[in-house]
Amino acid sequence: MRILGVIGYLLVFLKAITEAWIDTVRISINGDIKPEIVEIKSIIDSPAGLVLLGWSITATPGTLVIDIDEKNKILKVASIYPRKREDIVPFEPYIKKIFD
């Protein structure tokens, strides 16, 4: 089951990076930058899974994880433009399959 999680994660992660890259370029060119910080409650229980989730968010253009509360499973995310939770962490279910 973990191998399916890894494959799913990689596919969704690459798609998310591509979409975020295009969106970030568009937002930057338009000058429509509206930074915000949001807290995202994660469904992942594993500390390693939370770190991978944080790295994945940070590697996606336009977002940056600035804090991880491992105990409460909350990630504090800075974004250059308001985004829905599912747009920030589309790969979360796949990371859960890998680590939990």
PEHUUR-V980452 format. One record per residue. N is the residue number from 1. RES is the residue in three letters. SS is DSSP state (a for helix, b for strand, c for the rest). PHI is phi in whole degrees, -180 to 180 (999 if undefined). D_LAST is the distance of its C-alpha to the last C-alpha in Angstrom with 1 decimal. Layout:
n->N res->RES ss->SS phi->PHI d_last->D_LAST
n->N res->RES ss->SS phi->PHI d_last->D_LAST
This chain:
n->1 res->MET ss->c phi->999 d_last->10.9
n->2 res->ARG ss->a phi->-65 d_last->9.4
n->3 res->ILE ss->a phi->-64 d_last->13.0
n->4 res->LEU ss->a phi->-66 d_last->13.4
n->5 res->GLY ss->a phi->-64 d_last->10.6
n->6 res->VAL ss->a phi->-65 d_last->12.6
n->7 res->ILE ss->a phi->-64 d_last->15.8
n->8 res->GLY ss->a phi->-61 d_last->15.1
n->9 res->TYR ss->a phi->-59 d_last->13.9
n->10 res->LEU ss->a phi->-61 d_last->17.1
n->11 res->LEU ss->a phi->-65 d_last->19.3
n->12 res->VAL ss->a phi->-69 d_last->18.3
n->13 res->PHE ss->a phi->-63 d_last->18.4
n->14 res->LEU ss->a phi->-64 d_last->21.9
n->15 res->LYS ss->a phi->-65 d_last->23.1
n->16 res->ALA ss->a phi->-64 d_last->22.1
n->17 res->ILE ss->a phi->-64 d_last->23.9
n->18 res->THR ss->a phi->-62 d_last->26.9
n->19 res->GLU ss->a phi->-64 d_last->27.2
n->20 res->ALA ss->a phi->-68 d_last->26.8
n->21 res->TRP ss->a phi->-62 d_last->29.3
n->22 res->ILE ss->a phi->-62 d_last->31.8
n->23 res->ASP ss->a phi->-63 d_last->31.3
n->24 res->THR ss->a phi->-65 d_last->31.7
n->25 res->VAL ss->a phi->-63 d_last->34.8
n->26 res->ARG ss->a phi->-61 d_last->36.3
n->27 res->ILE ss->a phi->-64 d_last->35.6
n->28 res->SER ss->a phi->-67 d_last->37.1
n->29 res->ILE ss->a phi->-67 d_last->40.2
n->30 res->ASN ss->a phi->-73 d_last->40.8
n->31 res->GLY ss->c phi->71 d_last->40.5
n->32 res->ASP ss->c phi->-94 d_last->38.3
n->33 res->ILE ss->c phi->-82 d_last->36.0
n->34 res->LYS ss->c phi->-134 d_last->34.8
n->35 res->PRO ss->c phi->-62 d_last->32.3
n->36 res->GLU ss->b phi->-151 d_last->30.0
n->37 res->ILE ss->b phi->-120 d_last->27.1
n->38 res->VAL ss->b phi->-125 d_last->24.4
n->39 res->GLU ss->b phi->-105 d_last->21.6
n->40 res->ILE ss->b phi->-116 d_last->18.3
n->41 res->LYS ss->b phi->-82 d_last->15.9
n->42 res->SER ss->c phi->-95 d_last->12.3
n->43 res->ILE ss->c phi->-96 d_last->9.7
n->44 res->ILE ss->c phi->-87 d_last->7.0
n->45 res->ASP ss->c phi->-94 d_last->6.5
n->46 res->SER ss->c phi->-76 d_last->6.3
n->47 res->PRO ss->a phi->-59 d_last->10.0
n->48 res->ALA ss->a phi->-65 d_last->9.8
n->49 res->GLY ss->a phi->-65 d_last->7.9
n->50 res->LEU ss->a phi->-65 d_last->10.7
n->51 res->VAL ss->a phi->-65 d_last->13.2
n->52 res->LEU ss->a phi->-63 d_last->12.6
n->53 res->LEU ss->a phi->-62 d_last->12.9
n->54 res->GLY ss->a phi->-61 d_last->16.0
n->55 res->TRP ss->a phi->-65 d_last->17.4
n->56 res->SER ss->a phi->-63 d_last->17.0
n->57 res->ILE ss->a phi->-66 d_last->18.9
n->58 res->THR ss->a phi->-66 d_last->21.4
n->59 res->ALA ss->a phi->-73 d_last->22.1
n->60 res->THR ss->c phi->-83 d_last->22.9
n->61 res->PRO ss->c phi->-56 d_last->26.6
n->62 res->GLY ss->c phi->94 d_last->27.7
n->63 res->THR ss->b phi->-133 d_last->24.7
n->64 res->LEU ss->b phi->-152 d_last->23.8
n->65 res->VAL ss->b phi->-83 d_last->21.2
n->66 res->ILE ss->b phi->-106 d_last->23.5
n->67 res->ASP ss->b phi->-163 d_last->21.3
n->68 res->ILE ss->b phi->-126 d_last->17.8
n->69 res->ASP ss->b phi->-97 d_last->17.7
n->70 res->GLU ss->c phi->-63 d_last->14.6
n->71 res->LYS ss->c phi->-62 d_last->15.6
n->72 res->ASN ss->c phi->-97 d_last->16.0
n->73 res->LYS ss->c phi->58 d_last->13.4
n->74 res->ILE ss->b phi->-118 d_last->16.5
n->75 res->LEU ss->b phi->-109 d_last->17.6
n->76 res->LYS ss->b phi->-97 d_last->21.4
n->77 res->VAL ss->b phi->-120 d_last->22.4
n->78 res->ALA ss->b phi->-96 d_last->26.0
n->79 res->SER ss->b phi->-134 d_last->27.2
n->80 res->ILE ss->c phi->-80 d_last->30.7
n->81 res->TYR ss->c phi->-153 d_last->30.8
n->82 res->PRO ss->c phi->-56 d_last->29.3
n->83 res->ARG ss->c phi->-135 d_last->26.4
n->84 res->LYS ss->c phi->-75 d_last->24.3
n->85 res->ARG ss->a phi->-54 d_last->20.7
n->86 res->GLU ss->a phi->-67 d_last->19.7
n->87 res->ASP ss->a phi->-79 d_last->21.9
n->88 res->ILE ss->a phi->-85 d_last->20.3
n->89 res->VAL ss->c phi->-126 d_last->16.6
n->90 res->PRO ss->c phi->-69 d_last->16.8
n->91 res->PHE ss->c phi->-94 d_last->14.0
n->92 res->GLU ss->a phi->-58 d_last->11.3
n->93 res->PRO ss->a phi->-62 d_last->10.0
n->94 res->TYR ss->a phi->-73 d_last->9.9
n->95 res->ILE ss->a phi->-65 d_last->8.1
n->96 res->LYS ss->a phi->-61 d_last->5.2
n->97 res->LYS ss->a phi->-62 d_last->5.8
n->98 res->ILE ss->a phi->-73 d_last->6.2
n->99 res->PHE ss->a phi->-103 d_last->3.8
n->100 res->ASP ss->c phi->-101 d_last->0.0
